[in-house]
Amino acid sequence: MPTGIIESLDHDARGITRFEGKTIFVEGALPGELVEHVSWRKKPSYEVARTVRILRASPHRVLPRCPHFGVCGGCSMQHLEPDAQVAAKQRILESNLWHLGRIKAEQLYAPIYGAAWAYRQRARLSVHCVSKQGGVLIGFHERKSSFVADMRQCEILPPHVSALLLPLRELVFALSINSALPQIELAIGETQTALVLRILQPLTATDEKLLRVFADQHKVVFYLQPHGPATAYRFYPKDGPQLSYRLPDFDIEHFFSPTEFTQVNFAINRVLVRRALALLDPQPGERIADMFCGLGNFTLPIARSGAQVVGIEGSAALLRRAAENAMVNGLHGRVHYSVANLFETTNETLAALGHFDRMLIDPPREGAVALVKAIGPDGPLRIVYVSCNPATLARDAAILVTQKGYRLRGAGVVNMFPNTSHVESIALFERG
């Protein structure tokens, strides 16, 4: 059986080693370890293997906290101590910038990180009715599988939500539509916990009574979603506070519905916004663009500085929410929102928006390649790029540096998803 010394981790938290001229991705192995491995997928240039035996363990290896780790696909790095996870993600960011973009940041920013457990304010849980076994499974999918993991607790969810997993099983199984309820979406705000039930059939009167009793007993708010996300509506209790999260540094409260996009980790988001605003350094009277602005997570803090902000987003529904939030926070006079498909940005459509002194870009995983290609000689002097994919950040950064005359002044990771391989990052580009 082949052995190998693990050099580093890849973007899926697999150990990387070499054997007979091939790159081997070894699941369950950590940098510095000597492991025996067996391959289960073989390609001409690489193989994917699993760890059979650890001959020399990493000093950073720890006992996974969750009993479901290794089966549940929600986490991939619980066997690596939290500080070492952050360091590994920083190396993944640097590696992507160099190997994919052929660029290096002039400065590596101190990583943004926080609590490794009970951090997740948003989650999408799958539901599977196992009628032959007389029960229901609720949780994340198993690793590399469409099966729902048999989750009885979850260490990355807040304790009060983890404690709901088993009672939710009993509730769903008691519903008449238990086989027509494939998903429960979780959204936690400052003052409430919302559960969105994706229902493929109408509830009966008895079902509705069961939901009301459960909501009262466990202090949650139920929403029902009969079709797409936009159809979700508050079922019970009808009245009460809206979902919201606060940015105390900027005296801002963002309101949102449970199916609208917000960051999953509110504590880290607060630090991320603070870092982004410090790097962007908006000045009163400047005209600043917030690209892929969503419901205004960065837009309103920028406006609080006294700048005029143009928020661009492809979703009209999110922009309606963003406009409401601007009004509630007394910033509607400094913010203008516009619907546009930024994935189809051209030189002409970007120029039509007018000159921007500074720009913040916060795209989805696909990145912002059309947008950065469209930036002309009169582009913003400073760009802050918040990324959830180091590969597309590296691609876009290479365009900004090699084609648009920017310098990559700094970059660093944001550990928005501890115990997972997800790498969020922030980078600063300046002209000249």
Backbone hydrogen bonds in HBPLUS format (Angstrom, degrees):
<---DONOR---> <-ACCEPTOR-->    atom                        ^
c    i                          cat <-CA-CA->   ^        H-A-AA   ^      H-
h    n   atom  resd res      DA  || num        DHA   H-A  angle D-A-AA Bond
n    s   type  num  typ     dist DA aas  dist angle  dist       angle   num
A0037-HIS N   A0002-PRO O   3.08 MM  35  6.04 160.7  2.12 159.1 162.7     1
A0004-GLY N   A0035-VAL O   2.93 MM  31  5.61 143.3  2.06 149.5 161.2     2
A0035-VAL N   A0004-GLY O   2.99 MM  31  5.61 164.1  2.01 155.5 156.2     3
A0006-ILE N   A0033-GLU O   2.88 MM  27  5.44 162.0  1.92 157.8 163.6     4
A0032-GLY N   A0006-ILE O   2.81 MM  26  5.25 174.1  1.81 143.9 142.5     5
A0007-GLU N   A0016-ILE O   2.72 MM   9  5.58 166.9  1.74 174.9 171.0     6
A0016-ILE N   A0008-SER O   2.85 MM   8  5.46 143.3  1.99 156.5 157.4     7
A0010-ASP N   A0014-ARG O   2.89 MM   4  5.45 149.4  1.98 145.8 155.5     8
A0013-ALA N   A0010-ASP O   2.99 MM   3  5.28 157.5  2.04 120.3 120.3     9
A0015-GLY N   A0026-VAL O   2.84 MM  11  4.81 147.9  1.95 147.3 137.2    10
A0026-VAL N   A0015-GLY O   2.63 MM  11  4.81 163.0  1.66 145.4 150.2    11
A0017-THR N   A0024-ILE O   2.96 MM   7  5.19 158.4  2.01 148.9 155.7    12
A0024-ILE N   A0017-THR O   2.76 MM   7  5.19 175.8  1.77 152.1 151.3    13
A0019-PHE N   A0022-LYS O   2.94 MM   3  5.29 154.3  2.00 144.2 152.5    14
A0022-LYS N   A0019-PHE O   3.04 MM   3  5.29 164.5  2.06 113.4 118.0    15
A0047-GLU N   A0023-THR O   2.99 MM  24  6.51 146.0  2.11 154.2 161.6    16
A0025-PHE N   A0047-GLU O   2.87 MM  22  6.23 169.5  1.88 159.2 160.5    17
A0049-ALA N   A0025-PHE O   2.72 MM  24  5.94 171.6  1.72 158.2 159.2    18
A0027-GLU N   A0049-ALA O   2.80 MM  22  6.13 170.7  1.81 149.3 146.4    19
A0051-THR N   A0027-GLU O   3.14 MM  24  6.03 141.3  2.30 158.0 160.1    20
A0033-GLU N   A0030-LEU O   3.11 MM   3  5.77 159.6  2.16 142.4 144.6    21
A0034-LEU N   A0056-ARG O   3.12 MM  22  4.92 150.3  2.21 128.4 137.5    22
A0055-LEU N   A0034-LEU O   2.73 MM  21  5.32 140.9  1.88 149.2 161.4    23
A0056-ARG N   A0034-LEU O   3.11 MM  22  4.92 147.1  2.22 138.8 138.1    24
A0036-GLU N   A0053-ARG O   2.81 MM  17  5.12 166.3  1.83 156.5 161.2    25
A0052-VAL N   A0036-GLU O   2.80 MM  16  5.41 173.7  1.81 145.2 146.3    26
A0053-ARG N   A0036-GLU O   3.41 MM  17  5.12 161.0  2.45 124.8 127.1    27
A0038-VAL N   A0050-ARG O   3.14 MM  12  5.67 156.2  2.20 153.0 159.2    28
A0050-ARG N   A0038-VAL O   2.96 MM  12  5.67 156.1  2.02 148.7 149.7    29
A0040-TRP N   A0048-VAL O   2.83 MM   8  6.03 160.2  1.87 157.0 160.6    30
A0041-ARG N   A0048-VAL O   3.23 MM   7  5.08 144.9  2.36 148.6 146.8    31
A0048-VAL N   A0041-ARG O   2.90 MM   7  5.08 158.8  1.95 143.7 149.7    32
A0043-LYS N   A0046-TYR O   2.85 MM   3  5.26 154.3  1.91 166.5 172.9    33
A0061-ARG N   A0058-SER O   3.14 MM   3  5.34 168.8  2.15 110.6 113.1    34
A0081-GLU N   A0060-HIS O   3.00 MM  21  5.61 162.8  2.03 161.0 166.6    35
A0062-VAL N   A0079-HIS O   2.88 MM  17  4.99 159.1  1.92 122.4 128.6    36
A0069-PHE N   A0066-CYS O   3.20 MM   3  5.50 168.1  2.21 112.4 115.8    37
A0071-VAL N   A0068-HIS O   3.06 MM   3  5.67 160.0  2.10 136.1 142.3    38
A0072-CYS N   A0068-HIS O   2.97 MM   4  5.66 170.4  1.98 159.0 161.6    39
A0143-ARG N   A0071-VAL O   2.83 MM  72  5.85 154.8  1.89 155.7 159.9    40
A0073-GLY N   A0141-HIS O   2.76 MM  68  5.64 153.9  1.83 151.4 153.5    41
A0076-SER N   A0419-ASN O   2.93 MM 343  6.15 146.4  2.04 143.2 154.1    42
A0077-MET N   A0419-ASN O   2.94 MM 342  4.56 156.6  1.99 131.5 125.4    43
A0080-LEU N   A0077-MET O   3.05 MM   3  5.55 165.5  2.07 120.7 122.9    44
A0084-ALA N   A0081-GLU O   3.02 MM   3  5.45 120.0  2.40 111.6 126.3    45
A0085-GLN N   A0081-GLU O   3.03 MM   4  6.34 142.0  2.18 149.4 160.7    46
A0085-GLN N   A0082-PRO O   3.09 MM   3  4.99 123.1  2.42  92.8 107.7    47
A0086-VAL N   A0082-PRO O   3.20 MM   4  6.58 154.8  2.27 151.9 156.4    48
A0087-ALA N   A0083-ASP O   3.14 MM   4  6.48 159.7  2.19 145.9 151.2    49
A0088-ALA N   A0084-ALA O   2.92 MM   4  6.08 156.0  1.98 145.8 152.2    50
A0089-LYS N   A0085-GLN O   2.99 MM   4  6.26 154.1  2.05 148.5 155.3    51
A0090-GLN N   A0086-VAL O   2.97 MM   4  6.27 150.1  2.06 147.6 156.1    52
A0091-ARG N   A0087-ALA O   3.09 MM   4  6.40 153.5  2.16 146.3 152.8    53
A0092-ILE N   A0088-ALA O   3.00 MM   4  6.32 148.2  2.10 143.4 152.6    54
A0093-LEU N   A0089-LYS O   2.97 MM   4  6.24 155.6  2.03 147.9 153.7    55
A0094-GLU N   A0090-GLN O   3.00 MM   4  6.30 166.1  2.02 151.8 154.9    56
A0095-SER N   A0091-ARG O   2.81 MM   4  5.93 159.2  1.85 147.3 153.7    57
A0096-ASN N   A0092-ILE O   2.95 MM   4  6.12 159.4  2.00 147.7 152.6    58
A0097-LEU N   A0093-LEU O   3.02 MM   4  6.26 165.3  2.04 154.5 158.4    59
A0098-TRP N   A0094-GLU O   3.05 MM   4  6.25 156.6  2.10 149.1 155.0    60
A0099-HIS N   A0095-SER O   2.78 MM   4  5.77 162.6  1.81 157.7 161.1    61
A0100-LEU N   A0096-ASN O   2.93 MM   4  5.28 150.9  2.02 132.6 141.1    62
A0101-GLY N   A0097-LEU O   3.12 MM   4  4.95 129.0  2.39 104.2 118.4    63
A0103-ILE N   A0097-LEU O   3.09 MM   6  5.62 170.5  2.10 130.4 133.2    64
A0102-ARG N   A0098-TRP O   2.80 MM   4  4.21 133.1  2.02 110.3 120.2    65
A0106-GLU N   A0408-LEU O   3.02 MM 302  6.35 168.3  2.03 160.2 163.6    66
A0411-ALA N   A0107-GLN O   3.04 MM 304  6.60 142.9  2.19 154.7 165.0    67
A0109-TYR N   A0411-ALA O   2.91 MM 302  5.65 157.1  1.96 124.2 131.4    68
A0112-ILE N   A0413-VAL O   3.04 MM 301  6.41 165.4  2.06 149.6 153.5    69
A0415-ASN N   A0112-ILE O   2.77 MM 303  6.07 168.0  1.78 176.2 172.1    70
A0118-ALA N   A0155-GLU O   2.90 MM  37  5.85 156.5  1.95 138.3 145.2    71
A0120-ARG N   A0156-ILE O   2.92 MM  36  5.83 165.4  1.94 177.6 174.5    72
A0121-GLN N   A0264-VAL O   2.62 MM 143  4.99 173.4  1.62 161.0 160.0    73
A0188-ILE N   A0121-GLN O   2.95 MM  67  5.09 143.0  2.09 149.8 157.6    74
A0123-ALA N   A0186-LEU O   3.22 MM  63  5.07 153.1  2.29 132.7 132.4    75
A0186-LEU N   A0123-ALA O   2.74 MM  63  5.07 174.5  1.74 163.0 164.6    76
A0125-LEU N   A0184-ILE O   2.84 MM  59  5.17 164.7  1.86 160.3 156.6    77
A0184-ILE N   A0125-LEU O   2.84 MM  59  5.17 164.6  1.86 155.0 159.6    78
A0126-SER N   A0139-GLY O   2.81 MM  13  5.41 150.0  1.90 150.3 148.1    79
A0139-GLY N   A0126-SER O   3.01 MM  13  5.41 157.2  2.07 147.8 155.2    80
A0127-VAL N   A0182-PRO O   2.95 MM  55  4.79 153.3  2.02 126.0 121.5    81
A0128-HIS N   A0137-LEU O   2.91 MM   9  5.17 155.8  1.97 149.7 154.2    82
A0137-LEU N   A0128-HIS O   2.85 MM   9  5.17 166.1  1.87 148.4 152.9    83
A0130-VAL N   A0135-GLY O   2.80 MM   5  5.35 147.8  1.90 143.0 152.7    84
A0133-GLN N   A0130-VAL O   2.99 MM   3  5.48 135.1  2.20 110.0 122.2    85
A0135-GLY N   A0130-VAL O   3.23 MM   5  5.35 170.0  2.24 131.3 134.3    86
A0134-GLY N   A0131-SER O   3.08 MM   3  4.86 153.0  2.16  95.8 104.1    87
A0149-ALA N   A0140-PHE O   2.88 MM   9  5.90 167.8  1.89 157.7 161.8    88
A0142-GLU N   A0147-PHE O   2.82 MM   5  5.74 159.1  1.86 157.4 160.4    89
A0145-SER N   A0142-GLU O   3.23 MM   3  5.26 132.1  2.48 139.0 127.1    90
A0151-MET N   A0149-ALA O   2.90 MM   2  5.50 130.7  2.15 106.3  91.2    91
A0161-VAL N   A0158-PRO O   2.90 MM   3  5.42 135.7  2.10 115.7 128.0    92
A0162-SER N   A0158-PRO O   2.96 MM   4  6.24 163.8  1.99 158.6 164.0    93
A0163-ALA N   A0159-PRO O   2.94 MM   4  6.07 153.1  2.01 148.2 155.0    94
A0164-LEU N   A0161-VAL O   2.88 MM   3  5.07 150.1  1.97 104.9 114.8    95
A0165-LEU N   A0162-SER O   3.24 MM   3  5.66 161.5  2.28 111.4 116.5    96
A0168-LEU N   A0164-LEU O   2.80 MM   4  5.81 155.1  1.86 158.3 165.1    97
A0169-ARG N   A0165-LEU O   3.19 MM   4  6.46 144.0  2.33 137.6 146.5    98
A0169-ARG N   A0166-LEU O   3.07 MM   3  5.09 121.3  2.43  97.0 111.7    99
A0170-GLU N   A0166-LEU O   3.26 MM   4  6.68 158.2  2.31 153.6 157.5   100
A0171-LEU N   A0167-PRO O   2.98 MM   4  6.25 158.2  2.02 148.4 154.9   101
A0172-VAL N   A0168-LEU O   2.87 MM   4  6.04 178.2  1.87 158.6 158.3   102
A0173-PHE N   A0169-ARG O   2.97 MM   4  6.08 164.3  1.99 151.2 156.2   103
A0174-ALA N   A0170-GLU O   3.13 MM   4  6.24 141.2  2.29 140.0 149.2   104
A0174-ALA N   A0171-LEU O   3.06 MM   3  5.25 128.2  2.34 100.2 113.8   105
A0175-LEU N   A0172-VAL O   3.07 MM   3  5.26 149.7  2.16 104.4 113.6   106
A0178-ASN N   A0175-LEU O   3.35 MM   3  5.25 144.7  2.49 113.9 109.5   107
A0180-ALA N   A0177-ILE O   2.76 MM   3  5.07 160.9  1.79 118.4 124.5   108
A0200-LEU N   A0180-ALA O   2.91 MM  20  5.18 165.3  1.93 162.6 160.7   109
A0198-ARG N   A0183-GLN O   3.04 MM  15  5.36 175.5  2.04 159.8 158.3   110
A0185-GLU N   A0196-VAL O   2.89 MM  11  4.89 160.0  1.93 139.8 143.9   111
A0196-VAL N   A0185-GLU O   2.79 MM  11  4.89 169.5  1.80 148.6 152.3   112
A0187-ALA N   A0194-ALA O   3.06 MM   7  5.18 158.8  2.11 148.4 148.7   113
A0194-ALA N   A0187-ALA O   2.79 MM   7  5.18 172.4  1.80 161.9 162.1   114
A0189-GLY N   A0192-GLN O   2.85 MM   3  5.32 171.6  1.86 166.9 169.2   115
A0190-GLU N   A0244-SER O   2.88 MM  54  5.81 140.3  2.04 147.2 159.7   116
A0221-VAL N   A0193-THR O   2.87 MM  28  6.18 155.0  1.94 156.7 162.3   117
A0195-LEU N   A0221-VAL O   2.86 MM  26  6.17 159.4  1.90 166.0 168.9   118
A0223-TYR N   A0195-LEU O   2.86 MM  28  6.03 161.5  1.90 149.2 148.8   119
A0197-LEU N   A0223-TYR O   2.90 MM  26  6.19 168.1  1.92 151.7 148.9   120
A0225-GLN N   A0197-LEU O   2.85 MM  28  5.92 155.7  1.91 161.2 154.2   121
A0199-ILE N   A0225-GLN O   3.08 MM  26  5.98 144.6  2.21 125.3 136.2   122
A0208-GLU N   A0204-THR O   3.00 MM   4  6.32 161.2  2.04 152.3 156.8   123
A0209-LYS N   A0205-ALA O   3.09 MM   4  6.33 152.9  2.16 143.1 150.0   124
A0210-LEU N   A0206-THR O   3.03 MM   4  6.34 155.8  2.09 149.7 155.9   125
A0211-LEU N   A0207-ASP O   3.03 MM   4  6.40 154.7  2.10 153.0 159.6   126
A0212-ARG N   A0208-GLU O   3.05 MM   4  6.31 158.4  2.09 148.7 154.3   127
A0213-VAL N   A0209-LYS O   3.01 MM   4  6.25 161.3  2.05 152.8 157.4   128
A0214-PHE N   A0210-LEU O   3.01 MM   4  6.18 162.6  2.04 147.3 152.2   129
A0215-ALA N   A0211-LEU O   2.88 MM   4  6.04 163.7  1.91 152.7 157.1   130
A0216-ASP N   A0212-ARG O   3.06 MM   4  6.23 161.8  2.09 148.2 152.5   131
A0217-GLN N   A0213-VAL O   2.98 MM   4  6.13 159.4  2.02 148.9 155.0   132
A0218-HIS N   A0214-PHE O   2.90 MM   4  6.00 159.8  1.94 156.0 160.4   133
A0219-LYS N   A0215-ALA O   2.84 MM   4  5.38 115.7  2.26 138.7 148.7   134
A0220-VAL N   A0215-ALA O   3.25 MM   5  4.88 149.9  2.35 124.2 132.7   135
A0222-PHE N   A0236-TYR O   2.71 MM  14  5.33 161.6  1.75 171.5 165.6   136
A0235-PHE N   A0222-PHE O   2.87 MM  13  5.60 158.5  1.91 143.6 149.2   137
A0236-TYR N   A0222-PHE O   3.23 MM  14  5.33 159.8  2.27 136.6 141.9   138
A0224-LEU N   A0233-TYR O   2.93 MM   9  5.58 154.4  2.00 157.7 161.6   139
A0233-TYR N   A0224-LEU O   2.95 MM   9  5.58 152.5  2.02 147.0 154.1   140
A0231-THR N   A0228-GLY O   2.92 MM   3  5.63 161.5  1.95 124.0 130.1   141
A0232-ALA N   A0229-PRO O   3.25 MM   3  5.73 170.4  2.26 116.4 119.0   142
A0256-PHE N   A0243-LEU O   3.13 MM  13  5.68 157.8  2.18 134.1 137.3   143
A0245-TYR N   A0254-HIS O   2.89 MM   9  5.40 146.9  2.00 146.0 156.7   144
A0254-HIS N   A0245-TYR O   2.82 MM   9  5.40 162.9  1.85 173.3 168.0   145
A0247-LEU N   A0252-ILE O   2.78 MM   5  5.14 164.9  1.80 156.3 157.3   146
A0250-PHE N   A0247-LEU O   2.99 MM   3  5.76 153.2  2.07 123.3 130.5   147
A0252-ILE N   A0247-LEU O   3.30 MM   5  5.14 164.6  2.33 126.4 130.8   148
A0251-ASP N   A0248-PRO O   3.19 MM   3  4.79 161.0  2.22  98.0 103.9   149
A0260-GLU N   A0257-SER O   3.07 MM   3  5.45 164.7  2.10 117.3 122.2   150
A0269-ASN N   A0265-ASN O   2.92 MM   4  6.10 153.7  1.98 152.1 160.8   151
A0270-ARG N   A0266-PHE O   3.07 MM   4  6.30 149.5  2.16 147.1 152.7   152
A0272-LEU N   A0268-ILE O   2.81 MM   4  6.06 158.8  1.85 155.1 162.2   153
A0273-VAL N   A0269-ASN O   2.88 MM   4  6.06 166.6  1.90 155.4 157.3   154
A0274-ARG N   A0270-ARG O   3.12 MM   4  6.29 157.8  2.17 140.2 146.6   155
A0275-ARG N   A0271-VAL O   2.89 MM   4  6.14 158.1  1.94 150.8 156.5   156
A0276-ALA N   A0272-LEU O   2.81 MM   4  6.02 167.6  1.83 156.4 160.1   157
A0277-LEU N   A0273-VAL O   2.95 MM   4  6.09 162.6  1.98 151.3 155.2   158
A0278-ALA N   A0274-ARG O   3.06 MM   4  6.22 149.4  2.16 141.2 149.7   159
A0279-LEU N   A0275-ARG O   2.96 MM   4  6.24 155.6  2.02 154.3 160.5   160
A0280-LEU N   A0276-ALA O   2.86 MM   4  6.01 161.2  1.89 149.7 155.8   161
A0281-ASP N   A0277-LEU O   2.84 MM   4  5.71 154.9  1.91 139.8 147.0   162
A0286-GLU N   A0283-GLN O   3.08 MM   3  5.70 165.4  2.11 138.3 141.1   163
A0285-GLY N   A0306-GLY O   3.17 MM  21  6.24 165.3  2.19 119.4 117.8   164
A0308-GLN N   A0286-GLU O   2.80 MM  22  6.04 169.1  1.81 178.4 176.7   165
A0357-ASP N   A0287-ARG O   2.76 MM  70  5.62 153.5  1.83 159.9 169.2   166
A0288-ILE N   A0308-GLN O   2.86 MM  20  6.20 165.6  1.88 165.4 170.4   167
A0310-VAL N   A0288-ILE O   2.85 MM  22  6.25 158.7  1.90 160.5 167.1   168
A0289-ALA N   A0358-ARG O   3.10 MM  69  6.53 159.9  2.14 148.4 150.5   169
A0360-LEU N   A0289-ALA O   2.82 MM  71  6.17 159.3  1.86 156.9 163.7   170
A0290-ASP N   A0310-VAL O   2.89 MM  20  6.10 163.9  1.92 153.1 152.1   171
A0312-ILE N   A0290-ASP O   2.99 MM  22  6.23 165.7  2.01 151.2 154.2   172
A0291-MET N   A0360-LEU O   2.76 MM  69  6.04 160.2  1.80 176.6 170.1   173
A0362-ASP N   A0291-MET O   3.21 MM  71  6.33 158.7  2.25 147.7 153.1   174
A0292-PHE N   A0312-ILE O   2.86 MM  20  5.65 125.1  2.17 138.1 154.6   175
A0293-CYS N   A0312-ILE O   2.95 MM  19  5.74 159.6  1.99 142.6 147.3   176
A0296-GLY N   A0293-CYS O   3.05 MM   3  5.45 160.9  2.09 134.5 137.1   177
A0300-LEU N   A0296-GLY O   3.30 MM   4  5.79 171.4  2.31 136.3 137.0   178
A0302-ILE N   A0298-PHE O   3.07 MM   4  6.24 159.3  2.11 154.8 160.8   179
A0303-ALA N   A0299-THR O   2.94 MM   4  6.22 158.1  1.99 150.7 157.3   180
A0304-ARG N   A0300-LEU O   2.91 MM   4  6.11 144.6  2.04 147.4 157.2   181
A0305-SER N   A0302-ILE O   3.04 MM   3  5.48 148.8  2.14 108.3 117.4   182
A0306-GLY N   A0303-ALA O   2.95 MM   3  5.46 163.4  1.97 117.5 123.1   183
A0309-VAL N   A0334-ARG O   2.87 MM  25  6.23 170.4  1.88 167.5 168.3   184
A0336-HIS N   A0309-VAL O   2.90 MM  27  6.32 153.7  1.97 160.9 169.0   185
A0311-GLY N   A0336-HIS O   2.84 MM  25  6.22 151.9  1.92 148.3 157.4   186
A0338-SER N   A0311-GLY O   2.90 MM  27  6.29 152.5  1.98 167.2 171.3   187
A0313-GLU N   A0338-SER O   3.24 MM  25  6.65 154.6  2.31 156.3 162.5   188
A0340-ALA N   A0313-GLU O   3.02 MM  27  5.75 153.2  2.09 120.4 128.8   189
A0319-LEU N   A0315-SER O   3.15 MM   4  6.43 154.1  2.22 143.7 151.0   190
A0320-ARG N   A0316-ALA O   2.96 MM   4  6.25 143.3  2.09 144.7 154.2   191
A0321-ARG N   A0317-ALA O   3.18 MM   4  6.53 156.1  2.24 145.5 151.3   192
A0322-ALA N   A0318-LEU O   2.80 MM   4  6.10 152.6  1.87 145.9 154.8   193
A0323-ALA N   A0319-LEU O   2.85 MM   4  6.02 156.3  1.90 146.3 151.3   194
A0324-GLU N   A0320-ARG O   3.06 MM   4  6.32 154.5  2.13 143.2 150.0   195
A0325-ASN N   A0321-ARG O   2.93 MM   4  6.23 157.1  1.98 151.2 157.4   196
A0326-ALA N   A0322-ALA O   2.91 MM   4  6.20 151.3  1.99 146.7 154.9   197
A0327-MET N   A0323-ALA O   3.03 MM   4  6.28 154.3  2.09 145.9 152.2   198
A0328-VAL N   A0324-GLU O   2.91 MM   4  6.18 167.1  1.93 155.6 158.5   199
A0329-ASN N   A0325-ASN O   3.00 MM   4  6.09 154.1  2.07 145.6 151.9   200
A0331-LEU N   A0326-ALA O   2.76 MM   5  4.90 161.1  1.79 160.4 156.8   201
A0330-GLY N   A0327-MET O   3.05 MM   3  5.13 163.3  2.08 109.1 112.8   202
A0334-ARG N   A0331-LEU O   3.00 MM   3  5.57 160.9  2.04 119.4 125.3   203
A0344-GLU N   A0341-ASN O   3.03 MM   3  5.71 163.2  2.06 117.4 122.7   204
A0345-THR N   A0342-LEU O   3.41 MM   3  4.98 157.6  2.47 102.9 100.0   205
A0350-LEU N   A0346-THR O   3.01 MM   4  6.12 162.3  2.04 154.1 158.7   206
A0351-ALA N   A0347-ASN O   2.99 MM   4  6.01 158.5  2.04 141.0 147.7   207
A0352-ALA N   A0348-GLU O   2.99 MM   4  6.11 143.6  2.12 142.9 152.4   208
A0353-LEU N   A0350-LEU O   3.07 MM   3  5.47 151.0  2.16 108.2 116.6   209
A0354-GLY N   A0351-ALA O   3.03 MM   3  5.49 159.9  2.07 112.8 119.2   210
A0381-LEU N   A0357-ASP O   3.15 MM  24  6.12 139.6  2.32 140.7 142.3   211
A0359-MET N   A0382-ARG O   3.04 MM  23  6.50 148.8  2.14 153.5 162.1   212
A0384-VAL N   A0359-MET O   2.95 MM  25  6.44 156.6  2.00 156.7 163.7   213
A0361-ILE N   A0384-VAL O   2.85 MM  23  6.28 160.2  1.89 160.4 166.0   214
A0386-VAL N   A0361-ILE O   2.79 MM  25  6.12 165.6  1.81 169.0 173.7   215
A0367-GLY N   A0364-PRO O   3.00 MM   3  5.83 166.5  2.01 127.2 131.5   216
A0372-VAL N   A0368-ALA O   3.00 MM   4  6.27 170.0  2.01 165.9 167.3   217
A0373-LYS N   A0369-VAL O   3.05 MM   4  6.10 153.4  2.12 145.1 152.6   218
A0374-ALA N   A0370-ALA O   3.15 MM   4  6.24 134.5  2.36 137.1 148.0   219
A0374-ALA N   A0371-LEU O   3.04 MM   3  5.18 131.9  2.28  98.8 112.0   220
A0375-ILE N   A0372-VAL O   3.37 MM   3  5.37 154.9  2.44  98.7 105.7   221
A0379-GLY N   A0376-GLY O   2.94 MM   3  5.25 141.8  2.09 124.4 122.8   222
A0431-ARG N   A0381-LEU O   3.02 MM  50  5.27 153.9  2.09 143.7 146.7   223
A0383-ILE N   A0429-PHE O   2.85 MM  46  5.05 162.8  1.88 146.4 150.3   224
A0429-PHE N   A0383-ILE O   2.81 MM  46  5.05 165.6  1.83 157.8 161.7   225
A0385-TYR N   A0427-ALA O   2.88 MM  42  5.19 164.6  1.91 149.9 155.1   226
A0427-ALA N   A0385-TYR O   2.90 MM  42  5.19 147.9  2.00 141.0 151.3   227
A0387-SER N   A0425-SER O   2.86 MM  38  5.18 164.9  1.88 142.6 147.8   228
A0425-SER N   A0387-SER O   2.83 MM  38  5.18 158.9  1.88 147.5 150.9   229
A0393-LEU N   A0389-ASN O   3.07 MM   4  6.28 155.2  2.13 154.8 162.7   230
A0394-ALA N   A0390-PRO O   2.99 MM   4  6.02 157.1  2.04 137.1 142.8   231
A0395-ARG N   A0391-ALA O   3.09 MM   4  6.38 157.3  2.14 144.5 150.5   232
A0396-ASP N   A0392-THR O   2.97 MM   4  6.10 168.5  1.98 147.9 150.7   233
A0397-ALA N   A0393-LEU O   2.72 MM   4  5.82 156.2  1.78 153.5 161.3   234
A0398-ALA N   A0394-ALA O   3.01 MM   4  6.12 153.3  2.09 144.5 150.4   235
A0399-ILE N   A0395-ARG O   3.36 MM   4  6.72 149.0  2.46 140.6 148.0   236
A0400-LEU N   A0396-ASP O   3.06 MM   4  6.40 162.5  2.10 150.9 155.2   237
A0401-VAL N   A0397-ALA O   2.91 MM   4  6.10 156.8  1.97 152.8 158.8   238
A0402-THR N   A0398-ALA O   2.85 MM   4  5.75 165.5  1.87 147.7 152.4   239
A0403-GLN N   A0399-ILE O   2.92 MM   4  5.21 148.6  2.01 133.5 141.8   240
A0404-LYS N   A0399-ILE O   3.22 MM   5  6.56 130.0  2.48 149.3 158.3   241
A0406-TYR N   A0400-LEU O   3.00 MM   6  5.53 164.7  2.02 148.6 145.8   242
A0432-GLY N   A0405-GLY O   3.35 MM  27  6.47 156.3  2.41 174.5 168.3   243
A0407-ARG N   A0430-GLU O   2.67 MM  23  5.29 153.5  1.74 149.0 157.1   244
A0430-GLU N   A0407-ARG O   3.03 MM  23  5.29 152.2  2.10 141.1 149.6   245
A0409-ARG N   A0428-LEU O   2.86 MM  19  5.52 127.9  2.13 145.8 159.9   246
A0428-LEU N   A0410-GLY O   2.93 MM  18  5.38 158.2  1.98 148.9 151.5   247
A0412-GLY N   A0426-ILE O   3.02 MM  14  5.65 146.4  2.14 153.5 163.7   248
A0426-ILE N   A0412-GLY O   2.94 MM  14  5.65 152.2  2.02 160.4 168.6   249
A0414-VAL N   A0424-GLU O   2.73 MM  10  5.04 160.9  1.76 134.7 132.2   250
A0416-MET N   A0414-VAL O   2.81 MM   2  5.63 132.9  2.03 109.8  95.0   251
A0420-THR N   A0417-PHE O   3.24 MM   3  5.81 145.8  2.37 140.1 139.7   252
